[in-house]
Amino acid sequence: MLAVLFFRCMAALLSPIYRRGEGIKWGLVSYTVVMFSLVTIVTGMDLNIQSISHIDNRDFPGVKGKFPPGPYGYLMSINYKPINLIPTAAFVLNNWLADVFLVGSLFNNALTPPGV
């Protein structure tokens, strides 16, 4: 679904029908590509982590008093390793980018005088 929305958005940004003679807004195009790339990284790495924990380490013995046995215990044991920190950081960065875009567009509309 995400890929469909991305390509529909890119078609709308690059289509001459929707631009009204303003030209391509390359800032919005690059912003959309960066956000889609970050979401793809998050999804791919998260699916990889789930595969590693539920297939490769399904019989994780656990650590008494620290981590339970099984896939959940393995996920808890790799919590601060780079394989888990990269998708978390990309997720947070993507949410910040979405918030900055929303707040920036609100301030841009608030500062534009009426009738312009």
N, C-alpha and C positions, 0 to 999 in steps of 0.2 A: 504494500500500500504506500509505503514511504517513497519508493522509486517512482510510482505512478504520480504522486503529488509533486515530486521534484521535477519530473519531465514536463508535467503540465505547467508548472510555474516557469520553467525555462522557456517553454513555448510561448507563454504569455509575455515574458520579458523580452524575448527576441523577435516576436511577431510585429510586423509593421502595422497591423490592424489596430493593436492596442496602444501604440506609442503616440499617436496624434501629432506627428511631426517633431517630437522632442528628441529623437535619437535614442540609441540604446543606452540605458543607464548601467554602465559597467560596474559601478559600485554595488548595485543590487544583485547583478549577475554573480560577481565574485563572492559576495556575502552569502548568497544561496548555495554556491558550490562549496564554500568552506563549511557551512552548517551541514550540508548533506554528507560531506566527507567525514566530519566528526561523528555524525550519527552512524555512518557505515562502520567506522573504526570501533565504536562502542559496541555495536551489535555483533560484529564479527569476533571481536576478542571475548565478549561475554559468552557467545556460543561455544567458542574454543575452551574457555574455562569450564563451562558446564560439561562439555564432552570429556575433558580431562578428569574432572571430579567424579562424574557418574559412570564412566566406562573404564578408564584406566585405574582409578583409585576407589572403586566401589567397596573394596575390602580394606580400606584404611583402618589400621588398628586403633587409632586414637591415642591420646596421651592422658593417663589417669589424672583427673582433676583439672585438666586444661582443655582438651578437645575431645568431643564424643567420637565414637567410631563411625565409619561410613563416609559417604560423600560430603555431608554437612561438616563433619570434623575436618576433612581435608580442605574444604573451602575456608574454614576458620583458620587453619594453619598457614595458608598462603595469603592471608589478608593483607600483609604489608610487603609482599614481593612485587617486583615491577610488572609481572604478568597481570596482576590485579589492580595495581595503581594507575596504569596507563588508561584503561577504559574509564576508571572513576574520574581521573583528571579531565579526560576528553568530554565526559558527560557534564561535569561542572562547567567547563569552558563553554560548551554549547548552550547551556542554560543561561550563562552570563551574556553570551552574544544575543540570545533571543530577548533577554530583558533590556539590554542596551539598545537594541533596535526599537523595541516598543517605547521605552522612555524617550529615546531620541526623536521618534516620530511624533510623540505627544508634545514635546517641547517645540519641535519645528512647527507644528500646527498652531500652537499657542502663540508663537512669536510672529507668525505671518499675519499682517494686517488684513482685515476683511476686504473682500472684493479684489484681492490680488491673485 
